[in-house]
Amino acid sequence: NAVKFSGGADEDVEEWLDKLDMIAGPEGFNLDYYDQAVLLKLSVSGPAYQAAKMVPCEQKSIDPSRKRYLARLRSELRKRFGSSPDKAVASLRSVSFNDYTSVDEYATAGEIMKLFFYSGLPHDHPASSAIKPFCLDPTKSYEQIITRARL
């Protein structure tokens, strides 16, 4: 099944998320963020389902469209079953863009800046380990991370 994902070693989380986007996006059913989150949770099984269950859903008053919740779900699955941030940055550094190539919404300018900032930190320094959770949090902006690092 094209939309099932269990987190197995032979499964690619990015390919699965792309297929899910095709189904949920404008060329498919054009689902809102809440329905996309429901579809995602219904499409996972095994370890991936357990990972999705661990992501807390905020109150509707805080995240009415569920956009942040969907971003956290996708981020958690990428974190557990995809490339590490260091591998993602190394991969981005090796990409050369030609005509008709693009970067998906995960790799927005802010996310790329956060990953490059994180990759430049000395990994054996205590301050680096304190800022790491902020760098990997999809709800934090680059500006928030820089402000936190300056404290």
Contact map, one row per residue, 1 for C-alpha under 8 A:
1111000000000000000000000000000000000000000000000000000000000000000000000000000000000000000000000000000000000000000000000000000000000000000000000000000
1111000000000001001000000000000000000000000000000000000000000000000000000000000000000000000000000000000000000000000000000000000000000000000000000000000
1111100000000001001100000000000000000000001000000000000000000000000000000000000000000000000000000000000000000000000000000000000000000000000000000000000
1111110000000001000000000000000000000000001110000000000000000000000000000000000000000000000000000000000000000000000000000000000000000000000000000000000
0011111100101001000000000000000000000000001110010000000000000000000000000000000000000000000000000000000000000000000000000000000000000000000000000000000
0001111100100000000000000000000000000000000111111000000000000000000000000000000000000000000000000000000000000000000000000000000000000000000000000000000
0000111110111000000000000000000000000000000011110000000000000000000000000000000010000000000000000000000000000000000000000000000000000000000000000000000
0000111111100000000000000000000000000000000000000000000000000000000000000000000000000000000000000000000000000000000000000000000000000000000000000000000
0000001111110000000000000000000000000000000000000000000000000000000000000000000000000000000000000000000000000000000000000000000000000000000000000000000
0000000111110000000000000000000000000000000000000000000000000000000000000000000000000000000000000000000000000000000000000000000000000000000000000000000
0000111111111001000000000000000000000000000000000000000000000000000000000000000000000000000000000000000000000000000000000000000000000000000000000000000
0000001011111111000000000000000000000000000000000000000000000000000000000000000011000000000000000000000000000000000000000000000000000000000000000000000
0000101000111111100000000000000000000000000000000000000000000000000000000000110011000000000000000000000000000000000000000000000000000000000000000000000
0000000000011111110000000000000000000000000000000000000000000000000000000000010001000000000000000000000000000000000000000000000000000000000000000000000
0000000000011111111000000000000000000000000000000000000000000000000000000000000000000000000000000000000000000000000000000000000000000000000000000000000
0111100000111111111100000000000000000000000000000000000000000000000000000000000000000000000000000000000000000000000000000000000000000000000000000000000
0000000000001111111110000000000000000000000000000000000000000000000000000100000000000000000000000000000000000000000000000000000000000000000000000000000
0000000000000111111111000000000000000000000000000000000000000000000000000000000000000000000000000000000000000000000000000000000000000000000000000000000
0110000000000011111111100000000000000000000000000000000000000000000000000000000000000000000000000000000000000000000000000000000000000000000000000000000
0010000000000001111111110000000000000001000000000000000000000000000000000000000000000000000000000000000000000000000000000000000000000000000000000000000
0000000000000000111111111000000000000000000000000000000000000000000000000000000000000000000000000000000000000000000000000000000000000000000000000000000
0000000000000000011111111111000000000000000000000000000000000000000000000000000000000000000000000000000000000000000000000000000000000000000000000000000
0000000000000000001111111011110000000000000000000000000000000000000000000000000000000000000000000000000000000000000000000000000000000000000000000000000
0000000000000000000111111111111000010000000000000000000000000000000000000000000000000000000000000000000000000000000000000000000000000000000000000000000
0000000000000000000011111111111000000000000000000000000000000000000000000000000000000000000000000000000000000000000000000000000000000000000000000000000
0000000000000000000001011111111000000000000000000000000000000000000000000000000000000000000000000000000000000000000000000000000000000000000000000000000
0000000000000000000001111111110000000000000000000000000000000000000000000000000000000000000000000000000000000000000000000000000000000000000000000000000
0000000000000000000001111111110000000000000000000000000000000000000000000000000000000000000000000000000000000000000000000000000000000000000000000000000
0000000000000000000000111111111000000000000000000000000000000000000000000000000000000000000000000000000000000000000000000000000000000000000000000000000
0000000000000000000000111111111100000000000000000000000000000000000000000000000000000000000000000000000000000000000000000000000000000000000000000000000
0000000000000000000000011100111111110000000000000000000000000000000000000000000000000000000000000000000000000000000000000000000000000000000000000000000
0000000000000000000000000000011111110000000000000000000000000000100000000000000000000000000000000000000000000000000000000000000000000000000000000000000
0000000000000000000000000000001111111000000000000000000000000000111001000000000000000000000000000000000000000000000000000000000000000000000000000000000
0000000000000000000000000000001111111100000000000000000000000000111001000000000000000000000000000000000000000000000000000000000000000000000000000000000
0000000000000000000000000000001111111110000000000000000000000000000000000000000000000000000000000000000000000000000000000000000000000000000000000000000
0000000000000000000000010000001111111111000000000000000000000000000001000000000000000000000000000000000000000000000000000000000000000000000000000000000
0000000000000000000000000000000011111111100000000000000000000000010011001000000000000000000000000000000000000000000000000000000000000000000000000000000
0000000000000000000000000000000001111111110000000000000000000000000000000000000000000000000000000000000000000000000000000000000000000000000000000000000
0000000000000000000000000000000000111111111000000000000000000000000000000000000000000000000000000000000000000000000000000000000000000000000000000000000
0000000000000000000100000000000000011111111100000000000000000000000000000000000000000000000000000000000000000000000000000000000000000000000000000000000
0000000000000000000000000000000000001111111100001001000000000000000000000000000000000000000000000000000000000000000000000000000000000000000000000000000
0000000000000000000000000000000000000111111100000000000000000000000000000000000000000000000000000000000000000000000000000000000000000000000000000000000
0011100000000000000000000000000000000011111110000000000000000000000000000000000000000000000000000000000000000000000000000000000000000000000000000000000
0001110000000000000000000000000000000001111111011001000000000000000000000000000000000000000000000000000000000000000000000000000000000000000000000000000
0001111000000000000000000000000000000000001111111100000000000000000000000000000000000000000000000000000000000000000000000000000000000000000000000000000
0000011000000000000000000000000000000000000111111100000000000000000000000000000000000000000000000000000000000000000000000000000000000000000000000000000
0000011000000000000000000000000000000000000011111110000000000000000000000000000000000000000000000000000000000000000000000000000000000000000000000000000
0000111000000000000000000000000000000000000111111111000000000000000000000000100000000000000000000000000000000000000000000000000000000000000000000000000
0000010000000000000000000000000000000000100111111111100000000000000000000000000000000000000000000000000000000000000000000000000000000000000000000000000
0000000000000000000000000000000000000000000011111111110000000000000000000000000000000000000000000000000000000000000000000000000000000000000000000000000
0000000000000000000000000000000000000000000000111111111000000000000000000001100100000000000000000000000000000000000000000000000000000000000000000000000
0000000000000000000000000000000000000000100100011111111000000000000000001001100000000000000000000000000000000000000000000000000000000000000000000000000
0000000000000000000000000000000000000000000000001111111100000000000000000000000000000000000000000000000000000000000000000000000000000000000000000000000
0000000000000000000000000000000000000000000000000111111100000000000000000000000000000000000000000000000000000000000000000000000000000000000000000000000
0000000000000000000000000000000000000000000000000011111110000000000010011001000000000000000000000000000000000000000000000000000000000000000000000000000
0000000000000000000000000000000000000000000000000000111111000000000010000000000000000000000000000000000000000000000000000000000000000000000000000000000
0000000000000000000000000000000000000000000000000000001111100000000010000000000000000000000000000000000000000000000000000000000000000000000000000000000
0000000000000000000000000000000000000000000000000000000111110110000010000000000000000000000000000000000000000000000000000000000000000000000000000000000
0000000000000000000000000000000000000000000000000000000011111111000000000000000000000000000000000000000000000000000000000000000000000000000000000000000
0000000000000000000000000000000000000000000000000000000001111111110000000000000000000000000000000000000000000000000000000000000000000000000000000000000
0000000000000000000000000000000000000000000000000000000000111111000000000000000000000000000000000000000000000000000000000000000000000000000000000000000
0000000000000000000000000000000000000000000000000000000001111111000000000000000000000000000000000000000000000000000000000000000000000000000000000000000
0000000000000000000000000000000000000000000000000000000001111111111110000000000000000000000000000000000000000000000000000000000000000000000000000000000
0000000000000000000000000000000000000000000000000000000000111111111000000000000000000000000000000000000000000000000000000000000000000000000000000000000
0000000000000000000000000000000111000000000000000000000000010011111000000000000000000000000000000000000000000000000000000000000000000000000000000000000
0000000000000000000000000000000011001000000000000000000000010011111111000000000000000000000000000000000000000000000000000000000000000000000000000000000
0000000000000000000000000000000011000000000000000000000000000011111111100000000000000000000000000000000000000000000000000000000000000000000000000000000
0000000000000000000000000000000000000000000000000000000000000010011111110000000000000000000000000000000000000000000000000000000000000000001000000000000
0000000000000000000000000000000000001000000000000000001111000010011111111000000000000000000000000000000000000000000000000000000000000000000000000000000
0000000000000000000000000000000011011000000000000000000000000000011111111100000000000000000000000000000000000000000000000000000000000000000000000000000
0000000000000000000000000000000000000000000000000000000000000000001111111110000000000000000000000000000000000000000000000000000000000000011000000000000
0000000000000000000000000000000000000000000000000000001000000000000111111111000000000000000000000000000000000000000000000000000000000000011000000000000
0000000000000000000000000000000000001000000000000001001000000000000011111111100000000000000000000000000000000000000000000000000000000000000000000000000
0000000000000000100000000000000000000000000000000000000000000000000001111111110000000000000000000000000000000000000000000000000000000000000000000000000
0000000000000000000000000000000000000000000000000000000000000000000000111111111000000000000000000000000000000000000000000000000000000000010000000000000
0000000000000000000000000000000000000000000000000011001000000000000000011111111100000000000000000000000000000000000000000000000000000000000000000000000
0000000000001000000000000000000000000000000000010011000000000000000000001111111111000000000000000000000000000000000000000000000000000000000000000000000
0000000000001100000000000000000000000000000000000000000000000000000000000111111111100000000000000000000000000000000000000000000000000000000000000000000
0000000000000000000000000000000000000000000000000000000000000000000000000011111111110000000000000000000000000000000000000000000000000000000000000000000
0000000000000000000000000000000000000000000000000010000000000000000000000001111111000000000000000000000000000000000000000000000000000000000000000000000
0000001000011000000000000000000000000000000000000000000000000000000000000000111111100000000000000000000000000000000000000000000000000000000000000000000
0000000000011100000000000000000000000000000000000000000000000000000000000000111111110000000000000000000000000000000000000000000000000000000000000000000
0000000000000000000000000000000000000000000000000000000000000000000000000000011011111111000000000000000000000000000000000000000000000000000000000000000
0000000000000000000000000000000000000000000000000000000000000000000000000000001001111111000000000000000000000000000000000000000000000000000000000000000
0000000000000000000000000000000000000000000000000000000000000000000000000000000000111111100000000000000000000000001000000000000000000001000000000000000
0000000000000000000000000000000000000000000000000000000000000000000000000000000000111111110000000000000000000000001000100000000000000000000000000000000
0000000000000000000000000000000000000000000000000000000000000000000000000000000000111111111000000000000000000000000000000000000000000000000000000000000
0000000000000000000000000000000000000000000000000000000000000000000000000000000000111111111100000000000000000000000000000000000000000000000000000000000
0000000000000000000000000000000000000000000000000000000000000000000000000000000000001111111110000000000000000001001100100000000000000000000000000000000
0000000000000000000000000000000000000000000000000000000000000000000000000000000000000111111111000000000000000000000000000000000000000000000000000000000
0000000000000000000000000000000000000000000000000000000000000000000000000000000000000011111111100000000000000000000000000000000000000000000000000000000
0000000000000000000000000000000000000000000000000000000000000000000000000000000000000001111111100000000000000000000000000000000000000000000000000000000
0000000000000000000000000000000000000000000000000000000000000000000000000000000000000000111111100000000000000000000000000000000000000000000000000000000
0000000000000000000000000000000000000000000000000000000000000000000000000000000000000000011111110000000000000000000000000000000000000000000000000000000
0000000000000000000000000000000000000000000000000000000000000000000000000000000000000000001111111000000000000000000000000000000000000000000000000000000
0000000000000000000000000000000000000000000000000000000000000000000000000000000000000000000001111100000000000000000000000000000000000000000000000000000
0000000000000000000000000000000000000000000000000000000000000000000000000000000000000000000000111110110000000000000000000000000000000000000000000000000
0000000000000000000000000000000000000000000000000000000000000000000000000000000000000000000000011111100000000000000000000000000000000000000000000000000
0000000000000000000000000000000000000000000000000000000000000000000000000000000000000000000000001111100000000000000000000000000000000000000000000000000
0000000000000000000000000000000000000000000000000000000000000000000000000000000000000000000000000111110000000000000000000000000000000000000000000000000
0000000000000000000000000000000000000000000000000000000000000000000000000000000000000000000000001111111000000000000000000000000000000000000000000000000
0000000000000000000000000000000000000000000000000000000000000000000000000000000000000000000000001001111100000000000000000000000000000000000000000000000
0000000000000000000000000000000000000000000000000000000000000000000000000000000000000000000000000000111111110000000000000000000000000000000000000000000
0000000000000000000000000000000000000000000000000000000000000000000000000000000000000000000000000000011111110000000000000000000000000000000000000000000
0000000000000000000000000000000000000000000000000000000000000000000000000000000000000000000000000000001111110000000000000000000000000000000000000000000
0000000000000000000000000000000000000000000000000000000000000000000000000000000000000000000000000000001111110010000000000000000000000000000000000000000
0000000000000000000000000000000000000000000000000000000000000000000000000000000000000000000000000000001111111111000000000000000000000000000000000000000
0000000000000000000000000000000000000000000000000000000000000000000000000000000000000000000000000000001111111111000000000000000000000000000000000000000
0000000000000000000000000000000000000000000000000000000000000000000000000000000000000000000000000000000000111111100000000000000000000000000000000000000
0000000000000000000000000000000000000000000000000000000000000000000000000000000000000000000000000000000000111111110000000000000000000000000011000000000
0000000000000000000000000000000000000000000000000000000000000000000000000000000000000000000000000000000001111111111000000000000000000000010011000000000
0000000000000000000000000000000000000000000000000000000000000000000000000000000000000000100000000000000000111111111100000000000000000000000000000000000
0000000000000000000000000000000000000000000000000000000000000000000000000000000000000000000000000000000000001111111110000000000000000000000001000000000
0000000000000000000000000000000000000000000000000000000000000000000000000000000000000000000000000000000000000111111111000000000000000011000011001000000
0000000000000000000000000000000000000000000000000000000000000000000000000000000000001100100000000000000000000011111111100000000000000011000000000000000
0000000000000000000000000000000000000000000000000000000000000000000000000000000000000000100000000000000000000001111111110000000000000000000000000000000
0000000000000000000000000000000000000000000000000000000000000000000000000000000000000000000000000000000000000000111111111000000000000000000000000000000
0000000000000000000000000000000000000000000000000000000000000000000000000000000000000000000000000000000000000000011111111000000000010010000000000000000
0000000000000000000000000000000000000000000000000000000000000000000000000000000000000100100000000000000000000000001111111000000000000000000000000000000
0000000000000000000000000000000000000000000000000000000000000000000000000000000000000000000000000000000000000000000111111100000000000000000000000000000
0000000000000000000000000000000000000000000000000000000000000000000000000000000000000000000000000000000000000000000011111110000100000000000000000000000
0000000000000000000000000000000000000000000000000000000000000000000000000000000000000000000000000000000000000000000000011111100100000000000000000000000
0000000000000000000000000000000000000000000000000000000000000000000000000000000000000000000000000000000000000000000000001111100110000000000000000000000
0000000000000000000000000000000000000000000000000000000000000000000000000000000000000000000000000000000000000000000000000111110110000000000000000000000
0000000000000000000000000000000000000000000000000000000000000000000000000000000000000000000000000000000000000000000000000111111110000000000000000000000
0000000000000000000000000000000000000000000000000000000000000000000000000000000000000000000000000000000000000000000000000001111111000000000000000000000
0000000000000000000000000000000000000000000000000000000000000000000000000000000000000000000000000000000000000000000000000000111111100000000000000000000
0000000000000000000000000000000000000000000000000000000000000000000000000000000000000000000000000000000000000000000000001111111111110000000000000000000
0000000000000000000000000000000000000000000000000000000000000000000000000000000000000000000000000000000000000000000000000011111111111000000000000000000
0000000000000000000000000000000000000000000000000000000000000000000000000000000000000000000000000000000000000000000000000000011111111000000000000000000
0000000000000000000000000000000000000000000000000000000000000000000000000000000000000000000000000000000000000000000000000000001111111110000000001001100
0000000000000000000000000000000000000000000000000000000000000000000000000000000000000000000000000000000000000000000001000000000111111111000000000000000
0000000000000000000000000000000000000000000000000000000000000000000000000000000000000000000000000000000000000000000000000000000011111111100000000000000
0000000000000000000000000000000000000000000000000000000000000000000000000000000000000000000000000000000000000000000000000000000000111111100100001000000
0000000000000000000000000000000000000000000000000000000000000000000000000000000000000000000000000000000000000000011001000000000000111111100100001000000
0000000000000000000000000000000000000000000000000000000000000000000000000000000000001000000000000000000000000000011000000000000000011111110000000000000
0000000000000000000000000000000000000000000000000000000000000000000000000000000000000000000000000000000000000000000000000000000000001111111100000000000
0000000000000000000000000000000000000000000000000000000000000000000000110010000000000000000000000000000000000010000000000000000000000001111110000000000
0000000000000000000000000000000000000000000000000000000000000000000100110000000000000000000000000000000000000000000000000000000000000000111110000000000
0000000000000000000000000000000000000000000000000000000000000000000000000000000000000000000000000000000000000000000000000000000000000110111111011000000
0000000000000000000000000000000000000000000000000000000000000000000000000000000000000000000000000000000000000110010000000000000000000000011111111000000
0000000000000000000000000000000000000000000000000000000000000000000000000000000000000000000000000000000000000110110000000000000000000000000111111100000
0000000000000000000000000000000000000000000000000000000000000000000000000000000000000000000000000000000000000000000000000000000000000000000011111110000
0000000000000000000000000000000000000000000000000000000000000000000000000000000000000000000000000000000000000000000000000000000000000000000111111111000
0000000000000000000000000000000000000000000000000000000000000000000000000000000000000000000000000000000000000000010000000000000000100110000111111111100
0000000000000000000000000000000000000000000000000000000000000000000000000000000000000000000000000000000000000000000000000000000000000000000001111111110
0000000000000000000000000000000000000000000000000000000000000000000000000000000000000000000000000000000000000000000000000000000000000000000000111111111
0000000000000000000000000000000000000000000000000000000000000000000000000000000000000000000000000000000000000000000000000000000000100000000000011111111
0000000000000000000000000000000000000000000000000000000000000000000000000000000000000000000000000000000000000000000000000000000000100000000000001111111
0000000000000000000000000000000000000000000000000000000000000000000000000000000000000000000000000000000000000000000000000000000000000000000000000111111
0000000000000000000000000000000000000000000000000000000000000000000000000000000000000000000000000000000000000000000000000000000000000000000000000011111
